[in-house]
Amino acid sequence: GVYNIQIVATNQYGSSEPATALIQTLDDRFSVQWLAQSGSQESVGKTVPTQVAIDSQGNSYVVGYFTDLCVFGEFTAEAAKFVTDSFLVKMDPEGSPLWLVHMGQGTFGGVFCWDVVVDSSDEVYVTGEFNDNIVLEDGGDPILTEYPGSDNVFFAKYSSEGDLLFSKHMGDEFGWSHKGFAITVDSNDRVIVMGMHDGFVDLYFYEDSFSLRGNPSEDTYYNTFVAIYTTQGVLLD
Protein backbone atom coordinates (compact mmCIF):
# COMPACT_ATOMS: atom_id res chain seq x y z
CA GLY A 1 0.00 0.00 0.00
CA VAL A 2 0.90 3.69 -0.13
CA TYR A 3 0.98 5.74 3.08
CA ASN A 4 1.68 9.37 3.85
CA ILE A 5 3.57 9.89 7.11
CA GLN A 6 4.46 13.23 8.68
CA ILE A 7 7.47 13.48 11.00
CA VAL A 8 9.02 16.31 12.98
CA ALA A 9 12.71 16.22 13.88
CA THR A 10 15.62 18.20 15.33
CA ASN A 11 19.28 17.38 14.91
CA GLN A 12 21.51 15.58 17.42
CA TYR A 13 22.63 18.83 19.04
CA GLY A 14 19.15 20.19 19.73
CA SER A 15 19.88 22.71 16.99
CA SER A 16 17.94 25.92 16.43
CA GLU A 17 17.26 24.66 12.90
CA PRO A 18 14.85 21.73 13.25
CA ALA A 19 12.99 20.42 10.23
CA THR A 20 9.65 19.03 9.21
CA ALA A 21 9.43 16.35 6.56
CA LEU A 22 6.70 14.48 4.73
CA ILE A 23 7.68 10.89 4.02
CA GLN A 24 5.81 8.72 1.52
CA THR A 25 6.20 4.98 1.86
CA LEU A 26 5.72 2.68 -1.11
CA ASP A 27 5.60 -0.92 0.05
CA ASP A 28 8.78 -1.26 2.16
CA ARG A 29 10.61 1.70 0.59
CA PHE A 30 10.66 5.34 1.68
CA SER A 31 10.62 8.33 -0.68
CA VAL A 32 11.16 11.87 0.66
CA GLN A 33 8.63 14.24 -0.90
CA TRP A 34 9.83 17.44 0.72
CA LEU A 35 11.91 18.80 3.56
CA ALA A 36 11.17 22.21 5.06
CA GLN A 37 13.59 23.83 7.50
CA SER A 38 12.65 26.31 10.20
CA GLY A 39 14.87 28.63 12.17
CA SER A 40 17.26 31.37 11.14
CA GLN A 41 21.01 31.60 10.64
CA GLU A 42 20.90 34.99 12.39
CA SER A 43 18.99 33.65 15.39
CA VAL A 44 20.66 32.77 18.68
CA GLY A 45 17.52 30.96 19.82
CA LYS A 46 15.90 27.67 18.96
CA THR A 47 12.79 26.49 17.14
CA VAL A 48 11.36 23.19 18.40
CA PRO A 49 8.42 21.53 16.59
CA THR A 50 6.33 19.38 18.93
CA GLN A 51 3.49 17.96 16.82
CA VAL A 52 1.97 17.91 13.34
CA ALA A 53 -1.45 17.22 11.78
CA ILE A 54 -2.57 16.79 8.15
CA ASP A 55 -5.89 17.94 6.70
CA SER A 56 -8.02 16.36 3.96
CA GLN A 57 -6.18 18.34 1.25
CA GLY A 58 -2.72 17.18 2.31
CA ASN A 59 -1.79 20.46 4.02
CA SER A 60 0.34 20.18 7.15
CA TYR A 61 -0.09 22.06 10.42
CA VAL A 62 2.98 22.12 12.65
CA VAL A 63 3.10 23.48 16.20
CA GLY A 64 5.99 24.02 18.56
CA TYR A 65 7.84 26.61 20.60
CA PHE A 66 10.75 28.95 19.98
CA THR A 67 13.05 31.57 21.42
CA ASP A 68 14.36 34.64 19.58
CA LEU A 69 13.24 34.14 15.95
CA CYS A 70 10.96 31.61 14.28
CA VAL A 71 11.21 31.62 10.48
CA PHE A 72 9.24 29.59 7.95
CA GLY A 73 9.87 30.84 4.42
CA GLU A 74 8.74 34.48 4.25
CA PHE A 75 6.95 34.30 7.62
CA THR A 76 8.75 35.39 10.79
CA ALA A 77 7.78 35.61 14.46
CA GLU A 78 9.98 37.17 17.13
CA ALA A 79 9.85 36.45 20.86
CA ALA A 80 10.90 38.95 23.51
CA LYS A 81 14.28 38.50 25.15
CA PHE A 82 14.38 35.57 27.61
CA VAL A 83 10.81 34.60 26.63
CA THR A 84 9.63 31.36 25.00
CA ASP A 85 6.73 31.71 22.54
CA SER A 86 4.91 29.19 20.33
CA PHE A 87 3.91 28.90 16.68
CA LEU A 88 1.35 27.29 14.39
CA VAL A 89 2.39 27.08 10.75
CA LYS A 90 0.44 25.75 7.77
CA MET A 91 2.29 24.20 4.83
CA ASP A 92 0.86 23.12 1.49
CA PRO A 93 1.34 19.57 0.14
CA GLU A 94 4.65 20.63 -1.46
CA GLY A 95 5.99 21.98 1.84
CA SER A 96 5.62 25.71 1.16
CA PRO A 97 4.52 27.75 4.22
CA LEU A 98 1.11 29.41 3.76
CA TRP A 99 0.75 31.28 7.04
CA LEU A 100 2.22 31.49 10.53
CA VAL A 101 0.46 32.18 13.84
CA HIS A 102 2.56 33.60 16.68
CA MET A 103 1.26 32.50 20.10
CA GLY A 104 2.61 34.34 23.14
CA GLN A 105 3.85 37.85 22.32
CA GLY A 106 4.43 38.73 25.98
CA THR A 107 7.46 40.18 27.76
CA PHE A 108 7.55 37.64 30.57
CA GLY A 109 7.02 33.91 31.04
CA GLY A 110 6.60 31.30 28.35
CA VAL A 111 4.13 29.60 26.02
CA PHE A 112 4.47 25.94 25.03
CA CYS A 113 2.14 24.54 22.37
CA TRP A 114 2.20 20.75 22.62
CA ASP A 115 -0.43 19.36 20.26
CA VAL A 116 -2.53 20.08 17.17
CA VAL A 117 -5.43 18.32 15.45
CA VAL A 118 -7.67 18.96 12.42
CA ASP A 119 -11.42 18.21 12.28
CA SER A 120 -13.54 16.97 9.35
CA SER A 121 -14.01 20.57 8.15
CA ASP A 122 -10.24 21.17 8.11
CA GLU A 123 -10.41 23.54 11.05
CA VAL A 124 -7.52 23.44 13.49
CA TYR A 125 -7.28 23.01 17.27
CA VAL A 126 -4.22 23.45 19.49
CA THR A 127 -3.46 23.07 23.17
CA GLY A 128 -0.59 23.79 25.51
CA GLU A 129 0.41 25.80 28.55
CA PHE A 130 1.27 29.42 29.19
CA ASN A 131 2.89 31.32 32.02
CA ASP A 132 1.47 34.70 33.00
CA ASN A 133 -0.19 35.73 29.70
CA ILE A 134 -0.74 34.74 26.07
CA VAL A 135 -1.90 36.43 22.86
CA LEU A 136 -3.28 33.97 20.29
CA GLU A 137 -3.53 36.24 17.24
CA ASP A 138 -1.81 39.40 16.01
CA GLY A 139 -3.52 42.41 17.55
CA GLY A 140 -5.57 40.24 19.90
CA ASP A 141 -6.19 40.83 23.57
CA PRO A 142 -3.97 38.93 26.02
CA ILE A 143 -5.35 36.11 28.13
CA LEU A 144 -4.07 36.58 31.68
CA THR A 145 -3.55 34.04 34.43
CA GLU A 146 -5.55 34.90 37.55
CA TYR A 147 -2.37 34.53 39.61
CA PRO A 148 0.53 36.31 37.84
CA GLY A 149 3.35 33.97 36.87
CA SER A 150 1.38 30.73 37.18
CA ASP A 151 1.01 28.03 34.50
CA ASN A 152 -2.40 27.76 32.84
CA VAL A 153 -3.85 25.56 30.09
CA PHE A 154 -4.88 27.06 26.75
CA PHE A 155 -7.02 25.53 24.01
CA ALA A 156 -7.79 27.37 20.78
CA LYS A 157 -9.50 26.85 17.43
CA TYR A 158 -8.32 28.37 14.15
CA SER A 159 -9.83 28.38 10.66
CA SER A 160 -7.97 26.82 7.75
CA GLU A 161 -6.88 30.39 6.91
CA GLY A 162 -5.29 30.92 10.33
CA ASP A 163 -8.01 33.08 11.88
CA LEU A 164 -8.68 32.58 15.59
CA LEU A 165 -12.25 31.31 16.07
CA PHE A 166 -12.32 30.85 19.84
CA SER A 167 -10.06 30.15 22.79
CA LYS A 168 -10.34 28.69 26.29
CA HIS A 169 -8.08 28.65 29.30
CA MET A 170 -8.00 26.76 32.57
CA GLY A 171 -6.19 27.55 35.82
CA ASP A 172 -6.74 28.62 39.41
CA GLU A 173 -6.55 31.69 41.62
CA PHE A 174 -3.64 30.51 43.78
CA GLY A 175 -0.88 30.05 41.20
CA TRP A 176 -0.52 26.28 40.92
CA SER A 177 0.67 24.54 37.75
CA HIS A 178 -1.62 23.18 35.02
CA LYS A 179 -0.69 21.85 31.57
CA GLY A 180 -2.53 20.92 28.35
CA PHE A 181 -0.71 18.04 26.68
CA ALA A 182 -2.93 16.39 24.05
CA ILE A 183 -5.89 17.10 21.81
CA THR A 184 -7.88 14.96 19.37
CA VAL A 185 -11.16 14.91 17.46
CA ASP A 186 -13.38 11.81 17.52
CA SER A 187 -15.61 10.38 14.77
CA ASN A 188 -18.48 12.61 15.94
CA ASP A 189 -16.32 15.74 15.67
CA ARG A 190 -16.12 16.15 19.43
CA VAL A 191 -12.90 17.86 20.48
CA ILE A 192 -11.14 16.13 23.38
CA VAL A 193 -8.51 17.99 25.39
CA MET A 194 -6.30 16.19 27.91
CA GLY A 195 -3.84 17.55 30.43
CA MET A 196 -2.68 17.66 34.01
CA HIS A 197 -3.60 19.94 36.87
CA ASP A 198 -2.25 20.35 40.36
CA GLY A 199 -4.54 18.25 42.53
CA PHE A 200 -4.27 20.53 45.56
CA VAL A 201 -6.69 23.03 44.00
CA ASP A 202 -9.76 23.13 41.80
CA LEU A 203 -9.12 23.56 38.08
CA TYR A 204 -11.30 26.41 36.85
CA PHE A 205 -12.52 26.57 33.23
CA TYR A 206 -12.78 30.35 32.95
CA GLU A 207 -14.81 30.79 29.75
CA ASP A 208 -17.13 27.91 30.70
CA SER A 209 -17.70 28.88 34.37
CA PHE A 210 -16.94 25.33 35.46
CA SER A 211 -14.70 23.95 38.22
CA LEU A 212 -13.07 20.53 38.34
CA ARG A 213 -12.68 19.65 41.98
CA GLY A 214 -9.23 19.08 43.40
CA ASN A 215 -8.27 17.03 46.44
CA PRO A 216 -6.15 19.10 48.85
CA SER A 217 -4.45 16.23 50.64
CA GLU A 218 -0.77 15.58 51.22
CA ASP A 219 -0.87 12.59 48.87
CA THR A 220 -2.24 14.52 45.89
CA TYR A 221 0.10 15.94 43.28
CA TYR A 222 -0.99 16.03 39.62
CA ASN A 223 -4.36 14.84 38.39
CA THR A 224 -5.27 14.10 34.78
CA PHE A 225 -8.21 15.92 33.24
CA VAL A 226 -10.14 15.18 30.05
CA ALA A 227 -12.49 17.86 28.68
CA ILE A 228 -14.85 17.27 25.74
CA TYR A 229 -16.10 20.14 23.58
CA THR A 230 -18.23 20.59 20.50
CA THR A 231 -16.51 22.13 17.49
CA GLN A 232 -18.26 25.39 18.46
CA GLY A 233 -16.47 25.37 21.82
CA VAL A 234 -19.33 24.21 24.05
CA LEU A 235 -18.12 22.16 27.03
CA LEU A 236 -20.06 18.88 27.21
CA ASP A 237 -21.22 17.27 30.46
C-alpha positions as CSV (number, residue, x, y, z in Angstrom):
1,G,0.0,0.0,0.0
2,V,0.9,3.7,-0.1
3,Y,1.0,5.7,3.1
4,N,1.7,9.4,3.9
5,I,3.6,9.9,7.1
6,Q,4.5,13.2,8.7
7,I,7.5,13.5,11.0
8,V,9.0,16.3,13.0
9,A,12.7,16.2,13.9
10,T,15.6,18.2,15.3
11,N,19.3,17.4,14.9
12,Q,21.5,15.6,17.4
13,Y,22.6,18.8,19.0
14,G,19.2,20.2,19.7
15,S,19.9,22.7,17.0
16,S,17.9,25.9,16.4
17,E,17.3,24.7,12.9
18,P,14.9,21.7,13.2
19,A,13.0,20.4,10.2
20,T,9.7,19.0,9.2
21,A,9.4,16.3,6.6
22,L,6.7,14.5,4.7
23,I,7.7,10.9,4.0
24,Q,5.8,8.7,1.5
25,T,6.2,5.0,1.9
26,L,5.7,2.7,-1.1
27,D,5.6,-0.9,0.1
28,D,8.8,-1.3,2.2
29,R,10.6,1.7,0.6
30,F,10.7,5.3,1.7
31,S,10.6,8.3,-0.7
32,V,11.2,11.9,0.7
33,Q,8.6,14.2,-0.9
34,W,9.8,17.4,0.7
35,L,11.9,18.8,3.6
36,A,11.2,22.2,5.1
37,Q,13.6,23.8,7.5
38,S,12.6,26.3,10.2
39,G,14.9,28.6,12.2
40,S,17.3,31.4,11.1
41,Q,21.0,31.6,10.6
42,E,20.9,35.0,12.4
43,S,19.0,33.7,15.4
44,V,20.7,32.8,18.7
45,G,17.5,31.0,19.8
46,K,15.9,27.7,19.0
47,T,12.8,26.5,17.1
48,V,11.4,23.2,18.4
49,P,8.4,21.5,16.6
50,T,6.3,19.4,18.9
51,Q,3.5,18.0,16.8
52,V,2.0,17.9,13.3
53,A,-1.5,17.2,11.8
54,I,-2.6,16.8,8.2
55,D,-5.9,17.9,6.7
56,S,-8.0,16.4,4.0
57,Q,-6.2,18.3,1.3
58,G,-2.7,17.2,2.3
59,N,-1.8,20.5,4.0
60,S,0.3,20.2,7.1
61,Y,-0.1,22.1,10.4
62,V,3.0,22.1,12.6
63,V,3.1,23.5,16.2
64,G,6.0,24.0,18.6
65,Y,7.8,26.6,20.6
66,F,10.7,29.0,20.0
67,T,13.0,31.6,21.4
68,D,14.4,34.6,19.6
69,L,13.2,34.1,16.0
70,C,11.0,31.6,14.3
71,V,11.2,31.6,10.5
72,F,9.2,29.6,8.0
73,G,9.9,30.8,4.4
74,E,8.7,34.5,4.3
75,F,7.0,34.3,7.6
76,T,8.7,35.4,10.8
77,A,7.8,35.6,14.5
78,E,10.0,37.2,17.1
79,A,9.9,36.4,20.9
80,A,10.9,38.9,23.5
81,K,14.3,38.5,25.2
82,F,14.4,35.6,27.6
83,V,10.8,34.6,26.6
84,T,9.6,31.4,25.0
85,D,6.7,31.7,22.5
86,S,4.9,29.2,20.3
87,F,3.9,28.9,16.7
88,L,1.3,27.3,14.4
89,V,2.4,27.1,10.7
90,K,0.4,25.7,7.8
91,M,2.3,24.2,4.8
92,D,0.9,23.1,1.5
93,P,1.3,19.6,0.1
94,E,4.6,20.6,-1.5
95,G,6.0,22.0,1.8
96,S,5.6,25.7,1.2
97,P,4.5,27.8,4.2
98,L,1.1,29.4,3.8
99,W,0.8,31.3,7.0
100,L,2.2,31.5,10.5
101,V,0.5,32.2,13.8
102,H,2.6,33.6,16.7
103,M,1.3,32.5,20.1
104,G,2.6,34.3,23.1
105,Q,3.9,37.8,22.3
106,G,4.4,38.7,26.0
107,T,7.5,40.2,27.8
108,F,7.6,37.6,30.6
109,G,7.0,33.9,31.0
110,G,6.6,31.3,28.4
111,V,4.1,29.6,26.0
112,F,4.5,25.9,25.0
113,C,2.1,24.5,22.4
114,W,2.2,20.7,22.6
115,D,-0.4,19.4,20.3
116,V,-2.5,20.1,17.2
117,V,-5.4,18.3,15.4
118,V,-7.7,19.0,12.4
119,D,-11.4,18.2,12.3
120,S,-13.5,17.0,9.3
121,S,-14.0,20.6,8.1
122,D,-10.2,21.2,8.1
123,E,-10.4,23.5,11.1
124,V,-7.5,23.4,13.5
125,Y,-7.3,23.0,17.3
126,V,-4.2,23.5,19.5
127,T,-3.5,23.1,23.2
128,G,-0.6,23.8,25.5
129,E,0.4,25.8,28.6
130,F,1.3,29.4,29.2
131,N,2.9,31.3,32.0
132,D,1.5,34.7,33.0
133,N,-0.2,35.7,29.7
134,I,-0.7,34.7,26.1
135,V,-1.9,36.4,22.9
136,L,-3.3,34.0,20.3
137,E,-3.5,36.2,17.2
138,D,-1.8,39.4,16.0
139,G,-3.5,42.4,17.6
140,G,-5.6,40.2,19.9
141,D,-6.2,40.8,23.6
142,P,-4.0,38.9,26.0
143,I,-5.4,36.1,28.1
144,L,-4.1,36.6,31.7
145,T,-3.6,34.0,34.4
146,E,-5.5,34.9,37.5
147,Y,-2.4,34.5,39.6
148,P,0.5,36.3,37.8
149,G,3.4,34.0,36.9
150,S,1.4,30.7,37.2
151,D,1.0,28.0,34.5
152,N,-2.4,27.8,32.8
153,V,-3.8,25.6,30.1
154,F,-4.9,27.1,26.8
155,F,-7.0,25.5,24.0
156,A,-7.8,27.4,20.8
157,K,-9.5,26.8,17.4
158,Y,-8.3,28.4,14.1
159,S,-9.8,28.4,10.7
160,S,-8.0,26.8,7.7
161,E,-6.9,30.4,6.9
162,G,-5.3,30.9,10.3
163,D,-8.0,33.1,11.9
164,L,-8.7,32.6,15.6
165,L,-12.3,31.3,16.1
166,F,-12.3,30.9,19.8
167,S,-10.1,30.2,22.8
168,K,-10.3,28.7,26.3
169,H,-8.1,28.7,29.3
170,M,-8.0,26.8,32.6
171,G,-6.2,27.6,35.8
172,D,-6.7,28.6,39.4
173,E,-6.5,31.7,41.6
174,F,-3.6,30.5,43.8
175,G,-0.9,30.1,41.2
176,W,-0.5,26.3,40.9
177,S,0.7,24.5,37.8
178,H,-1.6,23.2,35.0
179,K,-0.7,21.8,31.6
180,G,-2.5,20.9,28.4
181,F,-0.7,18.0,26.7
182,A,-2.9,16.4,24.1
183,I,-5.9,17.1,21.8
184,T,-7.9,15.0,19.4
185,V,-11.2,14.9,17.5
186,D,-13.4,11.8,17.5
187,S,-15.6,10.4,14.8
188,N,-18.5,12.6,15.9
189,D,-16.3,15.7,15.7
190,R,-16.1,16.1,19.4
191,V,-12.9,17.9,20.5
192,I,-11.1,16.1,23.4
193,V,-8.5,18.0,25.4
194,M,-6.3,16.2,27.9
195,G,-3.8,17.6,30.4
196,M,-2.7,17.7,34.0
197,H,-3.6,19.9,36.9
198,D,-2.3,20.3,40.4
199,G,-4.5,18.3,42.5
200,F,-4.3,20.5,45.6
201,V,-6.7,23.0,44.0
202,D,-9.8,23.1,41.8
203,L,-9.1,23.6,38.1
204,Y,-11.3,26.4,36.9
205,F,-12.5,26.6,33.2
206,Y,-12.8,30.3,32.9
207,E,-14.8,30.8,29.8
208,D,-17.1,27.9,30.7
209,S,-17.7,28.9,34.4
210,F,-16.9,25.3,35.5
211,S,-14.7,23.9,38.2
212,L,-13.1,20.5,38.3
213,R,-12.7,19.6,42.0
214,G,-9.2,19.1,43.4
215,N,-8.3,17.0,46.4
216,P,-6.1,19.1,48.8
217,S,-4.5,16.2,50.6
218,E,-0.8,15.6,51.2
219,D,-0.9,12.6,48.9
220,T,-2.2,14.5,45.9
221,Y,0.1,15.9,43.3
222,Y,-1.0,16.0,39.6
223,N,-4.4,14.8,38.4
224,T,-5.3,14.1,34.8
225,F,-8.2,15.9,33.2
226,V,-10.1,15.2,30.0
227,A,-12.5,17.9,28.7
228,I,-14.8,17.3,25.7
229,Y,-16.1,20.1,23.6
230,T,-18.2,20.6,20.5
231,T,-16.5,22.1,17.5
232,Q,-18.3,25.4,18.5
233,G,-16.5,25.4,21.8
234,V,-19.3,24.2,24.1
235,L,-18.1,22.2,27.0
236,L,-20.1,18.9,27.2
237,D,-21.2,17.3,30.5
